[in-house]
Each structure stands twice: as C-alpha cells, then as structure tokens.
Amino acid sequence: MSFRDTILHEALVIFEQKGIEDISTETLLELLDISRGTLNEIAGSKKELVQECISHSIRVRQKVAEQIISEADHSLEALLQVLQLCLEEVYSFNHAFVYDLQVYYPQSWARLQLLMRLLTRNYLRPLIQQSKDQGYLQQDVDAELAARMFLNHMYGLLNPRLFPAFAFDYQELFKTMILNYIKGCATPQGQAHIDVFPLKAMAV
C-alpha cells in the first residue's frame, strides 16, 4: 500500500469511528501524524479528502471481493465471505459518519451507496445464482430478490433507532441476519457447509 493509500485508509477509519464534522483539520493532522502540506498534496479540502477516502474504499472493497471469489473453494463459501465483508463494512460505521455523509457530503454518500449496489449486482446476485446451480441453495430461491433483501438488511443497520451503535454483537448479527436466512434456503449439501462456516471477529 502506498503512503497516499495508507493516509486515505487511516483517515477513513477515523471518519467512520468519530464522524466527519466533529473532526477539525488540526485534529485530523494530529491523528494522522502528517503536516498540512502533506495533506494538501493528497486533497485540497476536507470535502475532497472525504471523496478520495470513499473512492479508495470502493477500489479496495472490490479487490477484496475479487480475491475472495478467486480463493474460495466453492460459490457458497464465496457468498458467505462477501456478505461478511458487506456487513463488516456497514457495522464499522459510526452513525455520525453516516449522518455527515448524507447531509454535508451527498456526493460521497452517493458513491458509498454505489459501492453497496455494485457488491449486490456484481457479486451477491451471481454468487447466489451459482450456489443454486451447484446445488448449495434450493432451486426456488430468487437470486435477484435475495440479493436485494441482503442489501436492505445492510441499510437497516444504518438506522440508529433500530440499531444503536454497537448495541448488538457483530458475530450475532451475522449469524441472525445472514447465516440463519441462507441456511433456510439451503439444500442439505449447503446446510452442511454453513454449519462449519467460521464466524470471524471484526478485522478493524
């Protein structure tokens, strides 16, 4: 990872955990341990920095999804791991971060929504269909409908009234929202794989 990408990643983690508007430029420079001149070389304004952070995140998440698919033993394993990636991404968001994006940085919020739609269209839906074709999911599962339902679940986590920050354990959310649903749609072959799927801790 280049120095620029490292700064963008670290800045995004700060924004996700603390919000955007409550972080002054001076505080951000201190947390990143860089000078204002260095920051200006990466982004000329806070708005531009947020946009660069989101764009960087989209590129990284797409690469991770591609790597997951290429390394998975079968389509169901890839599907579960991509869903884990999506849930981890959304779960890491502070509600202040989401609010600030929606109100003050609508272009960046639109890009983040685009990421979720891309993951749904390019990865979740095809993997659900492949899991059906390979005998892991029942044939009457609608791949498009199931993919959209998972996307709706992710957006639901952004509602602070329904899901206050960290009120629910990440692993329990994944088990309840993802594993239990897919297990209900799975064939015996698929259920056997789901039963041994490891519940991992948050990467960040």
N, C-alpha and C positions, 0 to 999 in steps of 0.2 A: 504494500500500500504506500503510495506516495505521501510526502509531507502534506500536500494540499488535501488529499483524500482523508488523511488522518485528522486534520483540523475540522473538516466538514463532518466527519463521523462524530468526533468529540463534541462539536457544537450542537449537533442534532440531539445527542444523548442529553445534553444539558437542557435544551429546549423541551424535550419530551418529558423530562423529570420535573422541571421547575416552571414551565410556561415560557412564553417569549417576552411579553410586555413587561413582566416584573424583573427581567434581567437587563440591567443597564450595560452599555458598551464597555464601561470601565470594569464592571464585574465579570463580564464575559472574557475580556482580555486577561484578567487575573486568573480565572478558572482555566483558560486555555494556555496560560503562560506564554503569551506571544505579545509582540508590540502592536501598536495601532497601525504602523506602516505595513507590517506583515499581514494583518487582517485586511487592509485596503488592497493589497495585491491579490487577495482571494475574492473579496467582494467589496464594492464601493459603498454599500449601505447595508443596514440591518435587513431591509426588505430583500435585497439581492442575496444576502447571506442565507436567509431562510429559503429562498428559491433554489439556491445552489445545494443546500443541505437536502432538500426534498428530492431534487433531481439525482443527486448522488445516491440517496437511499433507494430510489427506484431502480437504478442501474445495479446496485449491489443485490437487492432482493431478487431481481430477475436472474442474475448469475447464480445465486444460491439455489433458486428453484430449478434451473437447468442442471446444476450439479447434482441435486437430489434425485432428479429423474434419471440422470445418466448412471448413477451409482446404485440405485435401488434394485433389489432382486426381482421385484415384480410391481405391477401397476398399483395394487392396493397399498403396498408399503410406501410407494412414492406419494400416493394420495394423502395418506395419513401424515406423512412428514411435511408436505406442502401446507396442509391445514394447520399443522403445528406451527409452521413458520408464520402463517397469517395471524393466528391467534396470539402468538408471542409479540408480533409487531403491534397489534392493537392494544394488547394488555399493558404494554410498556408506556402507553401514552398517559400523561397527566391530563386531567380534564381541562385544566387551564391552557394547556398546549393546544388542545382541540378547539377550545373557545377562541383563543387568539388567532388561530389559523382561519376560522370561519369568519370572524369579524374584521380583523385587521390585515389578513393576508389571503384573500379569497382565491387568488391565482395559485398560490401554493397549496391551499386546501383542495382545489380542483385537481391539481396534479396528484395529490395523495389519493383522492377518490379514483383517479385514473389507474393508479397502481393496483388498487383492490379489484377494479373491473378487469384489468389485464390478467391478474392472477386467476380470476374466475374464468375468463374466456379462454386464455391460452394454456392453462394448467389444470384447474379443477374440473371443468367440464370434460375435456378429453380424457383425463385420468379416471373419472367416474365411468365414462363410456368404455374405456379399455378394461376396467375392472369387471364390468358386465360381460364384455366379450371373452374375457379369460376365466370366467366362472367364479369370480370372487363376490360379485353382487348379483342380486336377483334380476331377472330379465325385465320385470315390470317397473324398475326404477327409472324415472325420467331424469336423464343426466342434466339437462338444462334447468329443470325445476330444482333439483337437489343442489346444484351449484349456486343458484340464486338464493336458496334458503340459507346456505352457509354464509354467503355474503351478508345477508340480512342479520344473521346472528352476530357477525363481526361489528356491524354498525350499531347494533343494540348495546354492545359493550361500551360505546362512547356516550351513552346516556347516563349522566351522573345520578339521576333519580332512580334508575333501575339498578345500576351497578356503581355504587360509590367506590372511589379509588381503593383498590386492594382489599375490598371487603370480602372477596372470595379468593380462595387459593387457585393459583394458575393451573395446577395439575387437575384439581377437581373440576374446574371449568372445562378443560379439555376432555376429561372423561365424560362429563354430563352432556356437553353441547355437541361433541364430535363422536367420540367412541361409541357411546350408547346408541346414538342415532344410526351410525353406519352399521353397527352390529345387528340392529333390527332389520336392515336392508340386505344383510349379507347372506350368502349361502353357507352351508356347513364348512366348506373349504375356507371361505372368507372369515367366518367366525373364529376358526382355529388360529388364523394369523392375528386377528385382533386381540385375542386372549393373551397373546405373548408379546404384544407391541409394548415397548418400554415407554413409560411416562417420564419424560425428561424434565429437569429443572430449567428455569429461565437461563438463557445464555448471557443476559446482561443483568 
